[in-house]
């Protein structure tokens, strides 16, 4: 009896490890800063932005996904390194690729211009840490 339950625990742990490694095969195949998303795609790729444009998006394209639930975190810091945005969302893809994005609405009376930093995590692991210069 002891031997049998020990085998079941080992089998369960092995199965958990295998399924966890499948979920970690997801890769970030493309990303861009943009000021608009149309039909799930960025309309341009920004190298800098202005608060007068009102919004900025960080677009991400995920590949090699399993059909399982994923959680994305987006963390945004302004030019003074103040945390100005944080969002989480989940998705369960129906195919091996998935497009997603996070929109930030500039608040010129609060946000500071300068080099902004955008961090994206997938299932708790940092996959993107990029900067863009934002003018007033």
Contact map, one row per residue, 1 for C-alpha under 8 A:
1111100000000000000000000000000000000000000000000000000000000000000000000000000000000000000000000000000000000000000000000000000000000000
1111110000000000000000000000000000000000000000000000000000000000000000000000000000000000000000000000000000000000000000000000000000000000
1111111000000000000000000000000000000000000000000000000000000000000000000000000000000000000000000000000000000000000000000000000000000000
1111111100000000000000000000000000000000000000000000000000000000000000000000000000000000000000000000000000000000000000000000000000000000
1111111110000000000000000000000000000000000000000000000000000000000000000000000000000000000000000000000000000000000000000000000000000000
0111111111000000000000000000000000000000000000000000000000000000000000000000000000000000000000000000000000000000000000000000000000000000
0011111111100000000000000000000000000000000000000000000000000000000000000000000000000000000000000000000000000000000000000000000000000000
0001111111110000000000000000000000000000000000000000000000000000000000000000000000000000000000000000000000000000000000000000000000000000
0000111111111000000000000000000000000000000000000000000000000000000000000000000000000000000000000000000000000000000000000000000000000000
0000011111111100000000000000000000000000000000000000000000000000000000000000000000000000000000000000000000000000000000000000000000000000
0000001111111110000000000000000000000000000000000000000000000000000000000000000000000000000000000000000000000000000000000000000000000000
0000000111111111000000000000000000000000000000000000000000000000000000000000000000000000000000000000000000000000000000000000000000000000
0000000011111111100000000000000000000000000000000000000000000000000000000000000000000000000000000000000000000000000000000000000000000000
0000000001111111110000000000000000000000000000000000000000000000000000000000000000000000000000000000000000000000000000000000000000000000
0000000000111111111000000000000000000000000000000000000000000000000000000000000000000000000000000000000000000000000000000000000000000000
0000000000011111111100000000000000000000000000000000000000000000000000000000000000000000000000000000000000000000000000000000000000000000
0000000000001111111110000000000000000000000000000000000000000000000000000000000000000000000000000000000000000000000000000000000000000000
0000000000000111111111000000000000000000000000000000000000000000000000000000000000000000000000000000000000000000000000000000000000000000
0000000000000011111111100000000000000000000000000000000000000000000000000000000000000000000000000000000000000000000000000000000000000000
0000000000000001111111110000000000000000000000000000000000000000000000000000000000000000000000000000000000000000000000000000000000000000
0000000000000000111111111000000000000000000000000000000000000000000000000000000000000000000000000000000000000000000000000000000000000000
0000000000000000011111111100000000000000000000000000000000000000010000000000000000000000000000000000000000000000000000000000000000000000
0000000000000000001111111100000000000000000000000000000000000000110100000000000000000000000000000000000000000000000000000000000000000000
0000000000000000000111111100000000000000000000000000000000000000000000000000000000000000000000000000000000000000000000000000000000000000
0000000000000000000011111110000000000000000000000000000000000001100000000000000000000000000000000000000000000000000000000000000000000000
0000000000000000000001111111000000000000000000000000000000000111110000000000000000000000000000000000000000000000000000000000000000000000
0000000000000000000000001111100000000000000000000000000000000111100000000000000000000000000000000000000000000000000000000000000000000000
0000000000000000000000000111111000000000000000000000000000011110000000000000000000000000000000000000000000000000000000000000001000000000
0000000000000000000000000011111000000000000000000000000000011110000000000000000000000000000000000000000000000000000000000000000000000000
0000000000000000000000000001111100000000000000000000000000011100000000000000000000000000000000000000000000000000000000000000000000000000
0000000000000000000000000001111110000000000000000000000001111000000000000000000000000000000000000000000000000000000000000000000000000000
0000000000000000000000000000011111000000010011000000000001110000000000000000000000000000000000000000000000000000000000000000000000000000
0000000000000000000000000000001111100000000111100000000111100000000000000000000000000000000000000000000000000000000000000000000000000000
0000000000000000000000000000000111111000011111000000000111100000000000000000000000000000000000000000000000000000000000000000000000000000
0000000000000000000000000000000011111000011101000000101110000000000000000000000000000000000000000000000000000000000000000000000000000000
0000000000000000000000000000000001111100011100000000000110000000000000000000000000000000000000000000000000000000000000000000000000000000
0000000000000000000000000000000001111111111000000000000010000000000000000000000000000000000000000000000000000000000000000000000000000000
0000000000000000000000000000000000011111111000000000000000000000000000000000000000000000000000000000000000000000000000000000000000000000
0000000000000000000000000000000000001111100000000000000000000000000000000000000000000000000000000000000000000000000000000000000000000000
0000000000000000000000000000000000001111110000000000000000000000000000000000000000000000000000000011000000000000000000000000000000000000
0000000000000000000000000000000000001111111000000000000000100000000000000000000000000000000000000010000000000000000000000000000000000000
0000000000000000000000000000000101111101111110000000000000100000000000000000000000000000000000000000000000000000000000000000000000000000
0000000000000000000000000000000001111100111110000000000000000000000000000000000000000000000000000000000000000000000000000000000000000000
0000000000000000000000000000000011110000011111000000000000000000000000000000000000000000000000000000000000000000000000000000000000000000
0000000000000000000000000000000111000000011111100000000000000000000000000000000000000000000000000000000000000000000000000000000000000000
0000000000000000000000000000000111100000000111111000000000000000000000000000000000000000000000000000000000000000000000000000000000000000
0000000000000000000000000000000010000000000011111000000000000000000000000000000000000000000000000000000000000000000000000000000000011000
0000000000000000000000000000000000000000000001111100000000000000000000000000000000000000000000000000000000000000000000000000000000011110
0000000000000000000000000000000000000000000001111110100100000000000000000000000000000000000000000000000000000000000000000000000000011110
0000000000000000000000000000000000000000000000011111110000000000000000000000000000000000000000000000000000000000000000000000000000000111
0000000000000000000000000000000000000000000000001111111000000000000000000000000000000000000000000000000001110000000000000000000000000111
0000000000000000000000000000000000000000000000000111110000000000000000000000000000000000000000000000000000000000000000000000000000000001
0000000000000000000000000000000000100000000000001111111100000000000000000000000000000000000000000000000000000000000000000000000000000000
0000000000000000000000000000000000000000000000000111111100000000000000000000000000000000000000000000000011100000000000000000000000000000
0000000000000000000000000000000000100000000000000010111110000000000000000000000000000000000000000000001111000000000000000000000000000000
0000000000000000000000000000000011110000000000001000111111000000000000000000000000000000000000000000001111000000000000000000000000000000
0000000000000000000000000000000011111000000000000000001111100000000000000000000000000000000000000000111100000000000000000000000000000000
0000000000000000000000000000001111000000000000000000000111110000000000000000000000000000000000000000111000000000000001000000000000000000
0000000000000000000000000000001111000000110000000000000011111000000000000000000000000000000000000011110000000000000000000000000000000000
0000000000000000000000000001111100000000000000000000000001111100000000000000000000000000000000000011100000000000000000000000000000000000
0000000000000000000000000001111000000000000000000000000000111110000000000000000000000000000000001111000000000000000000000000000000000000
0000000000000000000000000111110000000000000000000000000000011111100000000000000000000000000000001110000000000000000000000000000000000000
0000000000000000000000000111100000000000000000000000000000001111100000000000000000000000000000011100000000000000000000000000000000000000
0000000000000000000000001110000000000000000000000000000000000111110000000000000000000000000000011000000000000000000000000000000000000000
0000000000000000000000101110000000000000000000000000000000000111111100000000000000000000000010111100000000000000000000000000000000000000
0000000000000000000001100100000000000000000000000000000000000001111100000000000000000000000010110000000000000000000000000000000000000000
0000000000000000000000000000000000000000000000000000000000000000111110000000000000000000000111110000000000000000000000000000000000000000
0000000000000000000000100000000000000000000000000000000000000000111111000000000000000000000110000000000000000000000000000000000000000000
0000000000000000000000000000000000000000000000000000000000000000001111100000000000000000011110000000000000000000000000000000000000000000
0000000000000000000000000000000000000000000000000000000000000000000111110000000000000000011100000000000000000000000000000110000000000000
0000000000000000000000000000000000000000000000000000000000000000000011111000000000000001111000000000000000000000000000000111000000000000
0000000000000000000000000000000000000000000000000000000000000000000001111100000000000001110000000000000000000000000000011111000000000000
0000000000000000000000000000000000000000000000000000000000000000000000111110000000000111100000000000000000000000000000111101000000000000
0000000000000000000000000000000000000000000000000000000000000000000000011111000000001111000000000000010000000000000001111000000000000000
0000000000000000000000000000000000000000000000000000000000000000000000001111100000101110000000000000000000000000000001110000000000000000
0000000000000000000000000000000000000000000000000000000000000000000000000111110000111100000000000000000000000000000111100000000000000000
0000000000000000000000000000000000000000000000000000000000000000000000000011111111111000000000000000000000000000000111000000000000000000
0000000000000000000000000000000000000000000000000000000000000000000000000001111111110000000000000000000000000011111110000000000000000000
0000000000000000000000000000000000000000000000000000000000000000000000000000111111000000000000000000000000000011111110000000000000001100
0000000000000000000000000000000000000000000000000000000000000000000000000000111111000000000000000000000000000001110000000000000000000000
0000000000000000000000000000000000000000000000000000000000000000000000000000111111100000000000000000000000000000000110000000000000000000
0000000000000000000000000000000000000000000000000000000000000000000000000000111111110000000000000000000000000000000000000000000000000000
0000000000000000000000000000000000000000000000000000000000000000000000000011110011111100000000000000000000000000000000000000000000000000
0000000000000000000000000000000000000000000000000000000000000000000000000001110001111100000000000000000000000010000000000000000000000000
0000000000000000000000000000000000000000000000000000000000000000000000000111100000111110000000000000000100000000000000000000000000000000
0000000000000000000000000000000000000000000000000000000000000000000000001111000000111111000000000000000000000000000000000000000000000000
0000000000000000000000000000000000000000000000000000000000000000000000001110000000001111100000000000010000000000000000000000000000000000
0000000000000000000000000000000000000000000000000000000000000000000000111100000000000111110000000000000000000000000000000000000000000000
0000000000000000000000000000000000000000000000000000000000000000000000111000000000000011111000000000000000000000000000000000000000000000
0000000000000000000000000000000000000000000000000000000000000000000011110000000000000001111100000000000000000000000000000000000000000000
0000000000000000000000000000000000000000000000000000000000000000000011100000000000000000111110000000000000000000000000000000000000000000
0000000000000000000000000000000000000000000000000000000000000000001111000000000000000000011111000000000000000000000000000000000000000000
0000000000000000000000000000000000000000000000000000000000000000111110000000000000000000001111111100000000000000000000000000000000000000
0000000000000000000000000000000000000000000000000000000000000000001000000000000000000000000111110000000000000000000000000000000000000000
0000000000000000000000000000000000000000000000000000000000000000111000000000000000000000000011111100000000000000000000000000000000000000
0000000000000000000000000000000000000000000000000000000000000011111000000000000000000000000011111100000000000000000000000000000000000000
0000000000000000000000000000000000000000000000000000000000001111100000000000000000000000000010111110000000000000000000000000000000000000
0000000000000000000000000000000000000000000000000000000000001110100000000000000000000000000010111111000000000000000000000000000000000000
0000000000000000000000000000000000000001100000000000000000111100000000000000000000000000000000001111100000000000000000000000000000000000
0000000000000000000000000000000000000001000000000000000000111000000000000000000000000000000000000111110000000000000000000000000000000000
0000000000000000000000000000000000000000000000000000000011110000000000000000000000000000000000000011111000000000000000000000000000000000
0000000000000000000000000000000000000000000000000000000011100000000000000100000000000010000000000001111100000000000000000000000000000000
0000000000000000000000000000000000000000000000000000001111000000000000000000000000000000000000000000111110000000000000000000000000000000
0000000000000000000000000000000000000000000000000000001110000000000000000000000000001000000000000000011111000000000000000000000000000000
0000000000000000000000000000000000000000000000000000011100000000000000000000000000000000000000000000001111100000000000000000000000000000
0000000000000000000000000000000000000000000000000010011100000000000000000000000000000000000000000000000111110010000000000000000000000000
0000000000000000000000000000000000000000000000000010010000000000000000000000000000000000000000000000000011111110000000000000000000000000
0000000000000000000000000000000000000000000000000010000000000000000000000000000000000000000000000000000001111111000000000000000000000001
0000000000000000000000000000000000000000000000000000000000000000000000000000000000000000000000000000000000111110000000000000000000000000
0000000000000000000000000000000000000000000000000000000000000000000000000000000000000000000000000000000000111111000000000000000000000000
0000000000000000000000000000000000000000000000000000000000000000000000000000011000010000000000000000000001111111100000000000000000000000
0000000000000000000000000000000000000000000000000000000000000000000000000000011100000000000000000000000000010111110000000000000000000001
0000000000000000000000000000000000000000000000000000000000000000000000000000011100000000000000000000000000000011111100000000000000001111
0000000000000000000000000000000000000000000000000000000000000000000000000000011100000000000000000000000000000001111100000000000000001110
0000000000000000000000000000000000000000000000000000000000000000000000000000011000000000000000000000000000000000111110000000000000111100
0000000000000000000000000000000000000000000000000000000000000000000000000001111010000000000000000000000000000000111111000000000000111100
0000000000000000000000000000000000000000000000000000000000000000000000000001111010000000000000000000000000000000001111100000000011110000
0000000000000000000000000000000000000000000000000000000001000000000000000111100000000000000000000000000000000000000111110000000111100000
0000000000000000000000000000000000000000000000000000000000000000000000001111000000000000000000000000000000000000000011111000011111000000
0000000000000000000000000000000000000000000000000000000000000000000000011110000000000000000000000000000000000000000001111100011110000000
0000000000000000000000000000000000000000000000000000000000000000000000011100000000000000000000000000000000000000000000111111111100000000
0000000000000000000000000000000000000000000000000000000000000000000001111000000000000000000000000000000000000000000000011111111000000000
0000000000000000000000000000000000000000000000000000000000000000000001110000000000000000000000000000000000000000000000001111100000000000
0000000000000000000000000000000000000000000000000000000000000000000000111000000000000000000000000000000000000000000000001111110000000000
0000000000000000000000000000000000000000000000000000000000000000000000000000000000000000000000000000000000000000000000001111111000000000
0000000000000000000000000000000000000000000000000000000000000000000000000000000000000000000000000000000000000000000000111101111110000000
0000000000000000000000000001000000000000000000000000000000000000000000000000000000000000000000000000000000000000000000111100111110000000
0000000000000000000000000000000000000000000000000000000000000000000000000000000000000000000000000000000000000000000001111000011111000000
0000000000000000000000000000000000000000000000000000000000000000000000000000000000000000000000000000000000000000000011110000011111100000
0000000000000000000000000000000000000000000000000000000000000000000000000000000000000000000000000000000000000000000011100000000111110000
0000000000000000000000000000000000000000000000000000000000000000000000000000000000000000000000000000000000000000001111000000000011111000
0000000000000000000000000000000000000000000000111000000000000000000000000000000000000000000000000000000000000000001110000000000001111100
0000000000000000000000000000000000000000000000111000000000000000000000000000001000000000000000000000000000000000111100000000000000111110
0000000000000000000000000000000000000000000000011110000000000000000000000000001000000000000000000000000000000000111100000000000000011111
0000000000000000000000000000000000000000000000011110000000000000000000000000000000000000000000000000000000000000110000000000000000001111
0000000000000000000000000000000000000000000000000111000000000000000000000000000000000000000000000000000000010001100000000000000000000111
